Amino acid sequence: DSTGIAARLPPRLEGRWVSTGCEVRPGPEFLTRSYLFYTNRLFKALQFYYWDPSCRDPSYSLVIKGKLRLRQASWITRGATEADYHLHKVGIVFHSQKAMREVASWINQTSGEGCGGFLPPGRSWAPGALYEVLSARTERDCTAALGFAMHELSLVRVERHFQPLLQPQQSGSRLVEELYLGDIHTDWGERLHYRPTGYQRPMQSALHHVHPCPACGIISRADEHHPPILPARAALPMQLSGSWVSTHCEVRPAVLFLTRYFTFHGDNHTWQGHYYHYSDPLCRQPTFTIYASGHYTQGIPSSKVRGGTELAFKVTQARVTPMDQVTVVMLNSSEPGSCGLAGSWRAGVEQDITPTNGCLALGIKLPHTEYELFKTEQDTQERSLLYIGERPTDGSSPDSPDKRPTSYQAPLVQCAAASEEFSNYISLKYVGRKDANGIEALKPLPVAFLLFIALLFLRWD
């Protein structure tokens, strides 16, 4: 099916893959990536790090060389392939004296014997000089101080789909290839030995990417001596009001597949969220749905993650709809009084879990406050995007200010004029089901929004 998502097993990695914009990793770290895989299994990965969330002020670049061997399909993360990698060498190029001083002090403080004199004190910065921080040959590894690990290469998925050409004079579609690599642990101390079970923001093929993508060309032409400097973007004020929806099936660590749909009311600071959970990476086999609502605080600019806004979200009510027999059995066998009315759960029937203060079996506690990080942006097609903080990798909740995220989940896109029809439509049992009634229900919505919904649902087929 030319419109659907295809994911080959094993994936084909040959060629260059690039970030599609400035990426934020827990910490926060701001970076762009350009990875080149050769047909003989060798790879050369470039990671460019920046001082700022727009990726305009580079601090240092890493050149990572090694070998990758694809193994079997993952038992844990459905749709992914496991891989073994071996690093041959990692080099660092500093883009300023300040970056050199900072990194040298990290390495001198935290590293063992072999790295103590990594950079002699007072050594002045030489632009373009490449310093080796890891060498398999000499068994030297000074990368731990940078929080550096390439475990992302141990989980790989490549998706192919076709982007419809929206310009009136063009017909047909364009191939887009996306490379999903393993997620980075949200806790800095864990990231060096964490084996990923989710993904980070996908890279796209330098040849086959979504157009327009101003960052793609700049990043694919860059090298460690000439880091990419992304185009300046106007900072947008935080505009939360309205409805926001996932653009694709999302994967969370510990193997959750889900789509999200939120509505925020700026006038009285209330919100509603629908979380549709599935058992498969294309979000076709629903397991359960959570509806939650509550209120949120006035946002304040984040001091820790520049460009982000800090909010607190209070969840006061929630309802759950089990969608498959496995979930029904689990809920019916849960401790009485811990999740709705014990023994009364049925597939497709929603139940209020507010009276039992949540649902222990699903890890929902009510009432509940989460300390959040939000950011709004416009993409190259002028759609509004909403980034919500990344969930802690260990499955816990950001329920205290010190657990507030420092990085983001996949963005949600704003529904131009989401109305009741849309929320009814998306809460059909199967998000991808296109039946006559579903299409009828969309009649009153504007054409642009219809087109967006059509594109959204074509991808599930």
Disulfide bonds with the S-S distance in Angstrom:
Cys22-Cys55 1.94
Cys115-Cys142 2.12
Cys213-Cys216 1.97
Cys249-Cys283 2.02
Cys339-Cys359 2.05
